[in-house]
Amino acid sequence: MTERARKTPGRRTLLGAAVLGTAALGLPAAAQAAERGRGHGGSGHGSLRDLPVPTVIGHRGASGYRPEHTLGSYQLALDLGAHIVEQDLVPTKDGHLVCRHENDITGTTDVADHPEFAGRKATKSIDGVSYTGWFTEDFTLAELKTLRATERIPGNRPDNTLYNGRWTIPTFEEVLRWADKEGRKRGKPVWLYVETKHPTYFRKLGLGLEEPLARLLRRYGRDRRNSALILQSFEPGSVQRLARLVDTPRIVLLSGPKERPWDFVESGDPRTVADLVKPAGLKWMASFAQGIGPTLDLVIPKDASGRLTTPTTLVRDAHAKGLLLHPYTLRNENSFLPADFRRGTDPNAYGDVFGACAVYFATGIDGIFADHPDTALLAAADHAGR
């Protein structure tokens, strides 16, 4: 028997429990009430403030169980009960928006196995970092559709490699159609969480993301204040541009405190993330966004050994400015958890993710991005019942 089987709940145990549904799990009354408030009908409309708290966001789908940003990953996240399913958007050479975490598709597709594309391998500087590989902006959509998706971190998630080659790279329009179909089937809107990736970089290539994204949102009726969709970006300027194009709710993503959003680097804005999480920065973001998506470390920093320390005032300060907080990213594996919640010596075994969740939820965050939505949902139910 493995370390994981002896000391932690297995992958299939958690997965099977979540598939039973919230009623079968016996969620507390508060959690069930939150579920009932998720919206009406399958038309794609709801209210941001009606989402359950804590909101569980399927990070790139259910990427703990399936290769990320595939229709299989999105479907599983929805079937597990995730309140929102996330997409990251990058463009193709001919201007289509496709769902990939990065435009570098070397590690998430089988492109290296296609000799016809060997000449497309290139080295590029993206937001100040050099990458060598294959990039979506060098392929037409038709060419990308000849590739198949693969697991991004097979060393951590070898089980996910079972699904390598099963799905193609989805376009965002395909996801919108999928969400509308699932919404009609379920009788309630399917919420999406959509990120513009490297928007300044792509705008310089003549492949701006915001305008084609806004056109799709308008086409599918998700451009309104009450649309069941949230827009997000690490570049505040992209969020501001989207605010001028559509009324869809918006979130500003925030990385490490010493980092600067890339559009700030390009424009010469000296502010760092540490500046943005101060009251003045939060007030500024509240003028064009409804919330922030900080790293979990901005909510509770870690010490030199990787253990959690004292929570910051970010939750209180953001709420004081009327901003929601959806931090990222919760993962089950030891290697991704704070040191005080790791169990055993296998970095890829599951740690005490429920204990970690309880600490994060106690800070008052409004939701969390999770690779394993079923785990986060069980933890959210525990929190709601307290």
Buried (B, 14 or more C-beta within 10 A) or exposed (E): EEBBEEBBBEBEEBBEBBBEEBEEBEBBEBBBEBBEBBBEEBBBBBBBEBBBBBBBBBBBBBBBBBBBBBBBBBBBBBBBBBBBBBBBBBBBBEBBBBBBBBBBBBBBBBBBEBEEBEEBBEEBEBBEEEBEBBBBBBBEBEBBBBBBBBBBBBEBBEBBEEBBBBBBBBBBBBBBEBBBEBBBEEEBBBBBBBBBBBBBBBBEEEBBBBEBBBBBBBEBBBBBEBBBBBBBBBBBBBBBBBBEBBEBBBBBBBBEBEBBBBBBBBEEBEBBBBBBBBEEBBBBBBEBBBBBBBBBBBBBBBEEEEEBEEBBEBBEBBBEBEBBBBBBBBBBBBBBBBEBBBBBEBBBBBBBBBBBBBBBBEBBBBBBBBBBBBBBBBBBBBBBEE
